[in-house]
Amino acid sequence: MKKVNQGNIPDEVLEFALNEMQKILSGEVIFVAQDGRLMQVEITNRKRLTDWSEKIPAWSKDISENLKKQISKDFSTLLYGRLVIKIQKGRVSQMERTIQSRFTGLDGEGI
């Protein structure tokens, strides 16, 4: 794969992540940024005892498109940190941005 541009999630990665999110009843997807570039995607699919018989609701095209836009927007200004998308009952319940700061010129150079 070619080098990822700063603040950008490649379309194929975003499509993959959205497809995986639609398979999750309870879990999260995490986009990790370093130097403003996507470094990794973490996908956690939890199976709770109450989830075994529940069906995952299908997402509409509008939901998918709105999520793409929101994820891209929230990730675009993240230099160091994580964008966490939490999923409950097959739906995105919340997004969290954790911003990390890098400090140079100190003993140990960095965090």
Phi and psi restraints in degrees (range 20) as a CNS / XPLOR table:
assign (resid 1 and name C) (resid 2 and name N)
       (resid 2 and name CA) (resid 2 and name C) 1.0 -70.5 20.0 2
assign (resid 2 and name N) (resid 2 and name CA)
       (resid 2 and name C) (resid 3 and name N) 1.0 168.2 20.0 2
assign (resid 2 and name C) (resid 3 and name N)
       (resid 3 and name CA) (resid 3 and name C) 1.0 -63.0 20.0 2
assign (resid 3 and name N) (resid 3 and name CA)
       (resid 3 and name C) (resid 4 and name N) 1.0 138.3 20.0 2
assign (resid 3 and name C) (resid 4 and name N)
       (resid 4 and name CA) (resid 4 and name C) 1.0 -84.9 20.0 2
assign (resid 4 and name N) (resid 4 and name CA)
       (resid 4 and name C) (resid 5 and name N) 1.0 131.0 20.0 2
assign (resid 4 and name C) (resid 5 and name N)
       (resid 5 and name CA) (resid 5 and name C) 1.0 -71.1 20.0 2
assign (resid 5 and name N) (resid 5 and name CA)
       (resid 5 and name C) (resid 6 and name N) 1.0 150.7 20.0 2
assign (resid 5 and name C) (resid 6 and name N)
       (resid 6 and name CA) (resid 6 and name C) 1.0 -60.1 20.0 2
assign (resid 6 and name N) (resid 6 and name CA)
       (resid 6 and name C) (resid 7 and name N) 1.0 133.3 20.0 2
assign (resid 6 and name C) (resid 7 and name N)
       (resid 7 and name CA) (resid 7 and name C) 1.0 75.4 20.0 2
assign (resid 7 and name N) (resid 7 and name CA)
       (resid 7 and name C) (resid 8 and name N) 1.0 9.8 20.0 2
assign (resid 7 and name C) (resid 8 and name N)
       (resid 8 and name CA) (resid 8 and name C) 1.0 -118.5 20.0 2
assign (resid 8 and name N) (resid 8 and name CA)
       (resid 8 and name C) (resid 9 and name N) 1.0 138.8 20.0 2
assign (resid 8 and name C) (resid 9 and name N)
       (resid 9 and name CA) (resid 9 and name C) 1.0 -106.9 20.0 2
assign (resid 9 and name N) (resid 9 and name CA)
       (resid 9 and name C) (resid 10 and name N) 1.0 118.9 20.0 2
assign (resid 9 and name C) (resid 10 and name N)
       (resid 10 and name CA) (resid 10 and name C) 1.0 -55.9 20.0 2
assign (resid 10 and name N) (resid 10 and name CA)
       (resid 10 and name C) (resid 11 and name N) 1.0 143.9 20.0 2
assign (resid 10 and name C) (resid 11 and name N)
       (resid 11 and name CA) (resid 11 and name C) 1.0 -54.3 20.0 2
assign (resid 11 and name N) (resid 11 and name CA)
       (resid 11 and name C) (resid 12 and name N) 1.0 -42.4 20.0 2
assign (resid 11 and name C) (resid 12 and name N)
       (resid 12 and name CA) (resid 12 and name C) 1.0 -67.4 20.0 2
assign (resid 12 and name N) (resid 12 and name CA)
       (resid 12 and name C) (resid 13 and name N) 1.0 -32.0 20.0 2
assign (resid 12 and name C) (resid 13 and name N)
       (resid 13 and name CA) (resid 13 and name C) 1.0 -71.8 20.0 2
assign (resid 13 and name N) (resid 13 and name CA)
       (resid 13 and name C) (resid 14 and name N) 1.0 -42.5 20.0 2
assign (resid 13 and name C) (resid 14 and name N)
       (resid 14 and name CA) (resid 14 and name C) 1.0 -64.5 20.0 2
assign (resid 14 and name N) (resid 14 and name CA)
       (resid 14 and name C) (resid 15 and name N) 1.0 -41.4 20.0 2
assign (resid 14 and name C) (resid 15 and name N)
       (resid 15 and name CA) (resid 15 and name C) 1.0 -62.2 20.0 2
assign (resid 15 and name N) (resid 15 and name CA)
       (resid 15 and name C) (resid 16 and name N) 1.0 -45.1 20.0 2
assign (resid 15 and name C) (resid 16 and name N)
       (resid 16 and name CA) (resid 16 and name C) 1.0 -58.8 20.0 2
assign (resid 16 and name N) (resid 16 and name CA)
       (resid 16 and name C) (resid 17 and name N) 1.0 -47.5 20.0 2
assign (resid 16 and name C) (resid 17 and name N)
       (resid 17 and name CA) (resid 17 and name C) 1.0 -62.3 20.0 2
assign (resid 17 and name N) (resid 17 and name CA)
       (resid 17 and name C) (resid 18 and name N) 1.0 -42.4 20.0 2
assign (resid 17 and name C) (resid 18 and name N)
       (resid 18 and name CA) (resid 18 and name C) 1.0 -64.7 20.0 2
assign (resid 18 and name N) (resid 18 and name CA)
       (resid 18 and name C) (resid 19 and name N) 1.0 -40.1 20.0 2
assign (resid 18 and name C) (resid 19 and name N)
       (resid 19 and name CA) (resid 19 and name C) 1.0 -62.5 20.0 2
assign (resid 19 and name N) (resid 19 and name CA)
       (resid 19 and name C) (resid 20 and name N) 1.0 -40.8 20.0 2
assign (resid 19 and name C) (resid 20 and name N)
       (resid 20 and name CA) (resid 20 and name C) 1.0 -68.6 20.0 2
assign (resid 20 and name N) (resid 20 and name CA)
       (resid 20 and name C) (resid 21 and name N) 1.0 -37.7 20.0 2
assign (resid 20 and name C) (resid 21 and name N)
       (resid 21 and name CA) (resid 21 and name C) 1.0 -60.0 20.0 2
assign (resid 21 and name N) (resid 21 and name CA)
       (resid 21 and name C) (resid 22 and name N) 1.0 -35.8 20.0 2
assign (resid 21 and name C) (resid 22 and name N)
       (resid 22 and name CA) (resid 22 and name C) 1.0 -70.8 20.0 2
assign (resid 22 and name N) (resid 22 and name CA)
       (resid 22 and name C) (resid 23 and name N) 1.0 -11.3 20.0 2
assign (resid 22 and name C) (resid 23 and name N)
       (resid 23 and name CA) (resid 23 and name C) 1.0 -95.8 20.0 2
assign (resid 23 and name N) (resid 23 and name CA)
       (resid 23 and name C) (resid 24 and name N) 1.0 -3.9 20.0 2
assign (resid 23 and name C) (resid 24 and name N)
       (resid 24 and name CA) (resid 24 and name C) 1.0 -100.1 20.0 2
assign (resid 24 and name N) (resid 24 and name CA)
       (resid 24 and name C) (resid 25 and name N) 1.0 128.5 20.0 2
assign (resid 24 and name C) (resid 25 and name N)
       (resid 25 and name CA) (resid 25 and name C) 1.0 -89.4 20.0 2
assign (resid 25 and name N) (resid 25 and name CA)
       (resid 25 and name C) (resid 26 and name N) 1.0 -38.1 20.0 2
assign (resid 25 and name C) (resid 26 and name N)
       (resid 26 and name CA) (resid 26 and name C) 1.0 -146.7 20.0 2
assign (resid 26 and name N) (resid 26 and name CA)
       (resid 26 and name C) (resid 27 and name N) 1.0 122.0 20.0 2
assign (resid 26 and name C) (resid 27 and name N)
       (resid 27 and name CA) (resid 27 and name C) 1.0 166.0 20.0 2
assign (resid 27 and name N) (resid 27 and name CA)
       (resid 27 and name C) (resid 28 and name N) 1.0 -156.3 20.0 2
assign (resid 27 and name C) (resid 28 and name N)
       (resid 28 and name CA) (resid 28 and name C) 1.0 -157.6 20.0 2
assign (resid 28 and name N) (resid 28 and name CA)
       (resid 28 and name C) (resid 29 and name N) 1.0 158.0 20.0 2
assign (resid 28 and name C) (resid 29 and name N)
       (resid 29 and name CA) (resid 29 and name C) 1.0 -124.7 20.0 2
assign (resid 29 and name N) (resid 29 and name CA)
       (resid 29 and name C) (resid 30 and name N) 1.0 131.7 20.0 2
assign (resid 29 and name C) (resid 30 and name N)
       (resid 30 and name CA) (resid 30 and name C) 1.0 -122.7 20.0 2
assign (resid 30 and name N) (resid 30 and name CA)
       (resid 30 and name C) (resid 31 and name N) 1.0 128.1 20.0 2
assign (resid 30 and name C) (resid 31 and name N)
       (resid 31 and name CA) (resid 31 and name C) 1.0 -103.9 20.0 2
assign (resid 31 and name N) (resid 31 and name CA)
       (resid 31 and name C) (resid 32 and name N) 1.0 124.4 20.0 2
assign (resid 31 and name C) (resid 32 and name N)
       (resid 32 and name CA) (resid 32 and name C) 1.0 -107.3 20.0 2
assign (resid 32 and name N) (resid 32 and name CA)
       (resid 32 and name C) (resid 33 and name N) 1.0 128.2 20.0 2
assign (resid 32 and name C) (resid 33 and name N)
       (resid 33 and name CA) (resid 33 and name C) 1.0 -111.4 20.0 2
assign (resid 33 and name N) (resid 33 and name CA)
       (resid 33 and name C) (resid 34 and name N) 1.0 140.9 20.0 2
assign (resid 33 and name C) (resid 34 and name N)
       (resid 34 and name CA) (resid 34 and name C) 1.0 -141.5 20.0 2
assign (resid 34 and name N) (resid 34 and name CA)
       (resid 34 and name C) (resid 35 and name N) 1.0 128.5 20.0 2
assign (resid 34 and name C) (resid 35 and name N)
       (resid 35 and name CA) (resid 35 and name C) 1.0 55.7 20.0 2
assign (resid 35 and name N) (resid 35 and name CA)
       (resid 35 and name C) (resid 36 and name N) 1.0 32.4 20.0 2
assign (resid 35 and name C) (resid 36 and name N)
       (resid 36 and name CA) (resid 36 and name C) 1.0 75.5 20.0 2
assign (resid 36 and name N) (resid 36 and name CA)
       (resid 36 and name C) (resid 37 and name N) 1.0 6.6 20.0 2
assign (resid 36 and name C) (resid 37 and name N)
       (resid 37 and name CA) (resid 37 and name C) 1.0 -114.7 20.0 2
assign (resid 37 and name N) (resid 37 and name CA)
       (resid 37 and name C) (resid 38 and name N) 1.0 143.6 20.0 2
assign (resid 37 and name C) (resid 38 and name N)
       (resid 38 and name CA) (resid 38 and name C) 1.0 -66.2 20.0 2
assign (resid 38 and name N) (resid 38 and name CA)
       (resid 38 and name C) (resid 39 and name N) 1.0 123.6 20.0 2
assign (resid 38 and name C) (resid 39 and name N)
       (resid 39 and name CA) (resid 39 and name C) 1.0 -104.8 20.0 2
assign (resid 39 and name N) (resid 39 and name CA)
       (resid 39 and name C) (resid 40 and name N) 1.0 -35.4 20.0 2
assign (resid 39 and name C) (resid 40 and name N)
       (resid 40 and name CA) (resid 40 and name C) 1.0 -162.4 20.0 2
assign (resid 40 and name N) (resid 40 and name CA)
       (resid 40 and name C) (resid 41 and name N) 1.0 161.1 20.0 2
assign (resid 40 and name C) (resid 41 and name N)
       (resid 41 and name CA) (resid 41 and name C) 1.0 -124.8 20.0 2
assign (resid 41 and name N) (resid 41 and name CA)
       (resid 41 and name C) (resid 42 and name N) 1.0 127.0 20.0 2
assign (resid 41 and name C) (resid 42 and name N)
       (resid 42 and name CA) (resid 42 and name C) 1.0 -111.3 20.0 2
assign (resid 42 and name N) (resid 42 and name CA)
       (resid 42 and name C) (resid 43 and name N) 1.0 132.0 20.0 2
assign (resid 42 and name C) (resid 43 and name N)
       (resid 43 and name CA) (resid 43 and name C) 1.0 -123.9 20.0 2
assign (resid 43 and name N) (resid 43 and name CA)
       (resid 43 and name C) (resid 44 and name N) 1.0 123.9 20.0 2
assign (resid 43 and name C) (resid 44 and name N)
       (resid 44 and name CA) (resid 44 and name C) 1.0 -120.5 20.0 2
assign (resid 44 and name N) (resid 44 and name CA)
       (resid 44 and name C) (resid 45 and name N) 1.0 123.3 20.0 2
assign (resid 44 and name C) (resid 45 and name N)
       (resid 45 and name CA) (resid 45 and name C) 1.0 -116.7 20.0 2
assign (resid 45 and name N) (resid 45 and name CA)
       (resid 45 and name C) (resid 46 and name N) 1.0 106.8 20.0 2
assign (resid 45 and name C) (resid 46 and name N)
       (resid 46 and name CA) (resid 46 and name C) 1.0 -93.1 20.0 2
assign (resid 46 and name N) (resid 46 and name CA)
       (resid 46 and name C) (resid 47 and name N) 1.0 142.5 20.0 2
assign (resid 46 and name C) (resid 47 and name N)
       (resid 47 and name CA) (resid 47 and name C) 1.0 -115.0 20.0 2
assign (resid 47 and name N) (resid 47 and name CA)
       (resid 47 and name C) (resid 48 and name N) 1.0 106.2 20.0 2
assign (resid 47 and name C) (resid 48 and name N)
       (resid 48 and name CA) (resid 48 and name C) 1.0 -87.4 20.0 2
assign (resid 48 and name N) (resid 48 and name CA)
       (resid 48 and name C) (resid 49 and name N) 1.0 155.2 20.0 2
assign (resid 48 and name C) (resid 49 and name N)
       (resid 49 and name CA) (resid 49 and name C) 1.0 -59.2 20.0 2
assign (resid 49 and name N) (resid 49 and name CA)
       (resid 49 and name C) (resid 50 and name N) 1.0 -31.9 20.0 2
assign (resid 49 and name C) (resid 50 and name N)
       (resid 50 and name CA) (resid 50 and name C) 1.0 -78.3 20.0 2
assign (resid 50 and name N) (resid 50 and name CA)
       (resid 50 and name C) (resid 51 and name N) 1.0 -10.7 20.0 2
assign (resid 50 and name C) (resid 51 and name N)
       (resid 51 and name CA) (resid 51 and name C) 1.0 -85.8 20.0 2
assign (resid 51 and name N) (resid 51 and name CA)
       (resid 51 and name C) (resid 52 and name N) 1.0 -14.4 20.0 2
assign (resid 51 and name C) (resid 52 and name N)
       (resid 52 and name CA) (resid 52 and name C) 1.0 -58.0 20.0 2
assign (resid 52 and name N) (resid 52 and name CA)
       (resid 52 and name C) (resid 53 and name N) 1.0 -35.8 20.0 2
assign (resid 52 and name C) (resid 53 and name N)
       (resid 53 and name CA) (resid 53 and name C) 1.0 -99.9 20.0 2
assign (resid 53 and name N) (resid 53 and name CA)
       (resid 53 and name C) (resid 54 and name N) 1.0 -6.5 20.0 2
assign (resid 53 and name C) (resid 54 and name N)
       (resid 54 and name CA) (resid 54 and name C) 1.0 -78.4 20.0 2
assign (resid 54 and name N) (resid 54 and name CA)
       (resid 54 and name C) (resid 55 and name N) 1.0 144.1 20.0 2
assign (resid 54 and name C) (resid 55 and name N)
       (resid 55 and name CA) (resid 55 and name C) 1.0 -95.5 20.0 2
assign (resid 55 and name N) (resid 55 and name CA)
       (resid 55 and name C) (resid 56 and name N) 1.0 145.2 20.0 2
assign (resid 55 and name C) (resid 56 and name N)
       (resid 56 and name CA) (resid 56 and name C) 1.0 -82.4 20.0 2
assign (resid 56 and name N) (resid 56 and name CA)
       (resid 56 and name C) (resid 57 and name N) 1.0 123.3 20.0 2
assign (resid 56 and name C) (resid 57 and name N)
       (resid 57 and name CA) (resid 57 and name C) 1.0 -68.9 20.0 2
assign (resid 57 and name N) (resid 57 and name CA)
       (resid 57 and name C) (resid 58 and name N) 1.0 142.9 20.0 2
assign (resid 57 and name C) (resid 58 and name N)
       (resid 58 and name CA) (resid 58 and name C) 1.0 -73.6 20.0 2
assign (resid 58 and name N) (resid 58 and name CA)
       (resid 58 and name C) (resid 59 and name N) 1.0 146.8 20.0 2
assign (resid 58 and name C) (resid 59 and name N)
       (resid 59 and name CA) (resid 59 and name C) 1.0 -94.4 20.0 2
assign (resid 59 and name N) (resid 59 and name CA)
       (resid 59 and name C) (resid 60 and name N) 1.0 142.2 20.0 2
assign (resid 59 and name C) (resid 60 and name N)
       (resid 60 and name CA) (resid 60 and name C) 1.0 -78.5 20.0 2
assign (resid 60 and name N) (resid 60 and name CA)
       (resid 60 and name C) (resid 61 and name N) 1.0 163.7 20.0 2
assign (resid 60 and name C) (resid 61 and name N)
       (resid 61 and name CA) (resid 61 and name C) 1.0 -61.4 20.0 2
assign (resid 61 and name N) (resid 61 and name CA)
       (resid 61 and name C) (resid 62 and name N) 1.0 -37.2 20.0 2
assign (resid 61 and name C) (resid 62 and name N)
       (resid 62 and name CA) (resid 62 and name C) 1.0 -62.5 20.0 2
assign (resid 62 and name N) (resid 62 and name CA)
       (resid 62 and name C) (resid 63 and name N) 1.0 -42.4 20.0 2
assign (resid 62 and name C) (resid 63 and name N)
       (resid 63 and name CA) (resid 63 and name C) 1.0 -61.3 20.0 2
assign (resid 63 and name N) (resid 63 and name CA)
       (resid 63 and name C) (resid 64 and name N) 1.0 -46.7 20.0 2
assign (resid 63 and name C) (resid 64 and name N)
       (resid 64 and name CA) (resid 64 and name C) 1.0 -61.5 20.0 2
assign (resid 64 and name N) (resid 64 and name CA)
       (resid 64 and name C) (resid 65 and name N) 1.0 -44.8 20.0 2
assign (resid 64 and name C) (resid 65 and name N)
       (resid 65 and name CA) (resid 65 and name C) 1.0 -65.2 20.0 2
assign (resid 65 and name N) (resid 65 and name CA)
       (resid 65 and name C) (resid 66 and name N) 1.0 -42.3 20.0 2
assign (resid 65 and name C) (resid 66 and name N)
       (resid 66 and name CA) (resid 66 and name C) 1.0 -63.8 20.0 2
assign (resid 66 and name N) (resid 66 and name CA)
       (resid 66 and name C) (resid 67 and name N) 1.0 -40.1 20.0 2
assign (resid 66 and name C) (resid 67 and name N)
       (resid 67 and name CA) (resid 67 and name C) 1.0 -64.2 20.0 2
assign (resid 67 and name N) (resid 67 and name CA)
       (resid 67 and name C) (resid 68 and name N) 1.0 -42.9 20.0 2
assign (resid 67 and name C) (resid 68 and name N)
       (resid 68 and name CA) (resid 68 and name C) 1.0 -55.9 20.0 2
assign (resid 68 and name N) (resid 68 and name CA)
       (resid 68 and name C) (resid 69 and name N) 1.0 -48.6 20.0 2
assign (resid 68 and name C) (resid 69 and name N)
       (resid 69 and name CA) (resid 69 and name C) 1.0 -62.5 20.0 2
assign (resid 69 and name N) (resid 69 and name CA)
       (resid 69 and name C) (resid 70 and name N) 1.0 -45.5 20.0 2
assign (resid 69 and name C) (resid 70 and name N)
       (resid 70 and name CA) (resid 70 and name C) 1.0 -66.9 20.0 2
assign (resid 70 and name N) (resid 70 and name CA)
       (resid 70 and name C) (resid 71 and name N) 1.0 -42.6 20.0 2
assign (resid 70 and name C) (resid 71 and name N)
       (resid 71 and name CA) (resid 71 and name C) 1.0 -62.8 20.0 2
assign (resid 71 and name N) (resid 71 and name CA)
       (resid 71 and name C) (resid 72 and name N) 1.0 -47.1 20.0 2
assign (resid 71 and name C) (resid 72 and name N)
       (resid 72 and name CA) (resid 72 and name C) 1.0 -60.3 20.0 2
assign (resid 72 and name N) (resid 72 and name CA)
       (resid 72 and name C) (resid 73 and name N) 1.0 -43.2 20.0 2
assign (resid 72 and name C) (resid 73 and name N)
       (resid 73 and name CA) (resid 73 and name C) 1.0 -63.8 20.0 2
assign (resid 73 and name N) (resid 73 and name CA)
       (resid 73 and name C) (resid 74 and name N) 1.0 -49.5 20.0 2
assign (resid 73 and name C) (resid 74 and name N)
       (resid 74 and name CA) (resid 74 and name C) 1.0 -66.5 20.0 2
assign (resid 74 and name N) (resid 74 and name CA)
       (resid 74 and name C) (resid 75 and name N) 1.0 -33.1 20.0 2
assign (resid 74 and name C) (resid 75 and name N)
       (resid 75 and name CA) (resid 75 and name C) 1.0 -78.9 20.0 2
assign (resid 75 and name N) (resid 75 and name CA)
       (resid 75 and name C) (resid 76 and name N) 1.0 -27.2 20.0 2
assign (resid 75 and name C) (resid 76 and name N)
       (resid 76 and name CA) (resid 76 and name C) 1.0 -59.9 20.0 2
assign (resid 76 and name N) (resid 76 and name CA)
       (resid 76 and name C) (resid 77 and name N) 1.0 -27.5 20.0 2
assign (resid 76 and name C) (resid 77 and name N)
       (resid 77 and name CA) (resid 77 and name C) 1.0 -106.6 20.0 2
assign (resid 77 and name N) (resid 77 and name CA)
       (resid 77 and name C) (resid 78 and name N) 1.0 10.3 20.0 2
assign (resid 77 and name C) (resid 78 and name N)
       (resid 78 and name CA) (resid 78 and name C) 1.0 -89.1 20.0 2
assign (resid 78 and name N) (resid 78 and name CA)
       (resid 78 and name C) (resid 79 and name N) 1.0 113.5 20.0 2
assign (resid 78 and name C) (resid 79 and name N)
       (resid 79 and name CA) (resid 79 and name C) 1.0 -85.9 20.0 2
assign (resid 79 and name N) (resid 79 and name CA)
       (resid 79 and name C) (resid 80 and name N) 1.0 -54.8 20.0 2
assign (resid 79 and name C) (resid 80 and name N)
       (resid 80 and name CA) (resid 80 and name C) 1.0 -130.8 20.0 2
assign (resid 80 and name N) (resid 80 and name CA)
       (resid 80 and name C) (resid 81 and name N) 1.0 126.0 20.0 2
assign (resid 80 and name C) (resid 81 and name N)
       (resid 81 and name CA) (resid 81 and name C) 1.0 147.3 20.0 2
assign (resid 81 and name N) (resid 81 and name CA)
       (resid 81 and name C) (resid 82 and name N) 1.0 -156.6 20.0 2
assign (resid 81 and name C) (resid 82 and name N)
       (resid 82 and name CA) (resid 82 and name C) 1.0 -139.8 20.0 2
assign (resid 82 and name N) (resid 82 and name CA)
       (resid 82 and name C) (resid 83 and name N) 1.0 143.4 20.0 2
assign (resid 82 and name C) (resid 83 and name N)
       (resid 83 and name CA) (resid 83 and name C) 1.0 -111.2 20.0 2
assign (resid 83 and name N) (resid 83 and name CA)
       (resid 83 and name C) (resid 84 and name N) 1.0 114.6 20.0 2
assign (resid 83 and name C) (resid 84 and name N)
       (resid 84 and name CA) (resid 84 and name C) 1.0 -107.8 20.0 2
assign (resid 84 and name N) (resid 84 and name CA)
       (resid 84 and name C) (resid 85 and name N) 1.0 124.7 20.0 2
assign (resid 84 and name C) (resid 85 and name N)
       (resid 85 and name CA) (resid 85 and name C) 1.0 -108.8 20.0 2
assign (resid 85 and name N) (resid 85 and name CA)
       (resid 85 and name C) (resid 86 and name N) 1.0 115.3 20.0 2
assign (resid 85 and name C) (resid 86 and name N)
       (resid 86 and name CA) (resid 86 and name C) 1.0 -96.8 20.0 2
assign (resid 86 and name N) (resid 86 and name CA)
       (resid 86 and name C) (resid 87 and name N) 1.0 137.7 20.0 2
assign (resid 86 and name C) (resid 87 and name N)
       (resid 87 and name CA) (resid 87 and name C) 1.0 -122.7 20.0 2
assign (resid 87 and name N) (resid 87 and name CA)
       (resid 87 and name C) (resid 88 and name N) 1.0 129.1 20.0 2
assign (resid 87 and name C) (resid 88 and name N)
       (resid 88 and name CA) (resid 88 and name C) 1.0 -134.8 20.0 2
assign (resid 88 and name N) (resid 88 and name CA)
       (resid 88 and name C) (resid 89 and name N) 1.0 133.7 20.0 2
assign (resid 88 and name C) (resid 89 and name N)
       (resid 89 and name CA) (resid 89 and name C) 1.0 54.2 20.0 2
assign (resid 89 and name N) (resid 89 and name CA)
       (resid 89 and name C) (resid 90 and name N) 1.0 36.6 20.0 2
assign (resid 89 and name C) (resid 90 and name N)
       (resid 90 and name CA) (resid 90 and name C) 1.0 78.0 20.0 2
assign (resid 90 and name N) (resid 90 and name CA)
       (resid 90 and name C) (resid 91 and name N) 1.0 6.6 20.0 2
assign (resid 90 and name C) (resid 91 and name N)
       (resid 91 and name CA) (resid 91 and name C) 1.0 -125.8 20.0 2
assign (resid 91 and name N) (resid 91 and name CA)
       (resid 91 and name C) (resid 92 and name N) 1.0 148.1 20.0 2
assign (resid 91 and name C) (resid 92 and name N)
       (resid 92 and name CA) (resid 92 and name C) 1.0 -68.8 20.0 2
assign (resid 92 and name N) (resid 92 and name CA)
       (resid 92 and name C) (resid 93 and name N) 1.0 121.8 20.0 2
assign (resid 92 and name C) (resid 93 and name N)
       (resid 93 and name CA) (resid 93 and name C) 1.0 -100.5 20.0 2
assign (resid 93 and name N) (resid 93 and name CA)
       (resid 93 and name C) (resid 94 and name N) 1.0 -28.2 20.0 2
assign (resid 93 and name C) (resid 94 and name N)
       (resid 94 and name CA) (resid 94 and name C) 1.0 -167.2 20.0 2
assign (resid 94 and name N) (resid 94 and name CA)
       (resid 94 and name C) (resid 95 and name N) 1.0 159.4 20.0 2
assign (resid 94 and name C) (resid 95 and name N)
       (resid 95 and name CA) (resid 95 and name C) 1.0 -125.0 20.0 2
assign (resid 95 and name N) (resid 95 and name CA)
       (resid 95 and name C) (resid 96 and name N) 1.0 138.0 20.0 2
assign (resid 95 and name C) (resid 96 and name N)
       (resid 96 and name CA) (resid 96 and name C) 1.0 -126.4 20.0 2
assign (resid 96 and name N) (resid 96 and name CA)
       (resid 96 and name C) (resid 97 and name N) 1.0 137.1 20.0 2
assign (resid 96 and name C) (resid 97 and name N)
       (resid 97 and name CA) (resid 97 and name C) 1.0 -111.9 20.0 2
assign (resid 97 and name N) (resid 97 and name CA)
       (resid 97 and name C) (resid 98 and name N) 1.0 122.3 20.0 2
assign (resid 97 and name C) (resid 98 and name N)
       (resid 98 and name CA) (resid 98 and name C) 1.0 -108.4 20.0 2
assign (resid 98 and name N) (resid 98 and name CA)
       (resid 98 and name C) (resid 99 and name N) 1.0 118.0 20.0 2
assign (resid 98 and name C) (resid 99 and name N)
       (resid 99 and name CA) (resid 99 and name C) 1.0 -102.7 20.0 2
assign (resid 99 and name N) (resid 99 and name CA)
       (resid 99 and name C) (resid 100 and name N) 1.0 128.7 20.0 2
assign (resid 99 and name C) (resid 100 and name N)
       (resid 100 and name CA) (resid 100 and name C) 1.0 -107.2 20.0 2
assign (resid 100 and name N) (resid 100 and name CA)
       (resid 100 and name C) (resid 101 and name N) 1.0 146.3 20.0 2
assign (resid 100 and name C) (resid 101 and name N)
       (resid 101 and name CA) (resid 101 and name C) 1.0 -112.7 20.0 2
assign (resid 101 and name N) (resid 101 and name CA)
       (resid 101 and name C) (resid 102 and name N) 1.0 141.2 20.0 2
assign (resid 101 and name C) (resid 102 and name N)
       (resid 102 and name CA) (resid 102 and name C) 1.0 -106.1 20.0 2
assign (resid 102 and name N) (resid 102 and name CA)
       (resid 102 and name C) (resid 103 and name N) 1.0 133.9 20.0 2
assign (resid 102 and name C) (resid 103 and name N)
       (resid 103 and name CA) (resid 103 and name C) 1.0 -120.0 20.0 2
assign (resid 103 and name N) (resid 103 and name CA)
       (resid 103 and name C) (resid 104 and name N) 1.0 131.5 20.0 2
assign (resid 103 and name C) (resid 104 and name N)
       (resid 104 and name CA) (resid 104 and name C) 1.0 -117.4 20.0 2
assign (resid 104 and name N) (resid 104 and name CA)
       (resid 104 and name C) (resid 105 and name N) 1.0 162.9 20.0 2
assign (resid 104 and name C) (resid 105 and name N)
       (resid 105 and name CA) (resid 105 and name C) 1.0 86.0 20.0 2
assign (resid 105 and name N) (resid 105 and name CA)
       (resid 105 and name C) (resid 106 and name N) 1.0 5.3 20.0 2
assign (resid 105 and name C) (resid 106 and name N)
       (resid 106 and name CA) (resid 106 and name C) 1.0 -106.3 20.0 2
assign (resid 106 and name N) (resid 106 and name CA)
       (resid 106 and name C) (resid 107 and name N) 1.0 164.3 20.0 2
assign (resid 106 and name C) (resid 107 and name N)
       (resid 107 and name CA) (resid 107 and name C) 1.0 -59.4 20.0 2
assign (resid 107 and name N) (resid 107 and name CA)
       (resid 107 and name C) (resid 108 and name N) 1.0 127.5 20.0 2
assign (resid 107 and name C) (resid 108 and name N)
       (resid 108 and name CA) (resid 108 and name C) 1.0 96.4 20.0 2
assign (resid 108 and name N) (resid 108 and name CA)
       (resid 108 and name C) (resid 109 and name N) 1.0 -9.5 20.0 2
assign (resid 108 and name C) (resid 109 and name N)
       (resid 109 and name CA) (resid 109 and name C) 1.0 43.7 20.0 2
assign (resid 109 and name N) (resid 109 and name CA)
       (resid 109 and name C) (resid 110 and name N) 1.0 88.5 20.0 2
assign (resid 109 and name C) (resid 110 and name N)
       (resid 110 and name CA) (resid 110 and name C) 1.0 117.5 20.0 2
assign (resid 110 and name N) (resid 110 and name CA)
       (resid 110 and name C) (resid 111 and name N) 1.0 -163.6 20.0 2
